[in-house]
């Protein structure tokens, strides 16, 4: 079973890479480098390929909590404000955690949910999609989502959520963030 799953993950990754590398007139390529938020240690890289209203996304991240669901979204403002990743100074209630509401002031509201949200597991869960979640909190997650009325990805931010706070896992707490920028 592990070999079959490994083959499927390799195949899915190869298909994503082939789609991202194939020349298409109307497609736009973007990338984001994920940096830790809330002292999570989570980092990674995201590749995005927007072709019309289809957005192919490949999330490679490490340092997220194992055996947990990690919601992912594209955030941003539509009123011209510059989105940024939240800093510890965004913790307005002084509880030591920048929660979703506090972070939204920095990177804006959700524009595109990148769902279904992956779960870090030692074994993949093929009920939702072809995804591989390695033990230790690494994830490699290729998927495609349909987007409507997305003005642009440039300057938006991709955010991964999910952190244990005081013994309780909170899926709303941001753990990694990165600015989306055009890539070659």
Secondary structure as UniProt FT lines:
FT   HELIX           2..21
FT   TURN            25..26
FT   STRAND          27..36
FT   TURN            38..39
FT   STRAND          43..51
FT   TURN            52..53
FT   STRAND          54..62
FT   TURN            66..67
FT   STRAND          69..70
FT   STRAND          72..75
FT   HELIX           88..90
FT   TURN            92..93
FT   HELIX           100..107
FT   STRAND          110..113
FT   STRAND          118..119
FT   TURN            126..128
FT   STRAND          132..134
FT   TURN            135..137
FT   STRAND          138..146
FT   TURN            154..155
FT   STRAND          157..165
FT   TURN            166..167
FT   STRAND          168..179
FT   STRAND          181..182
//
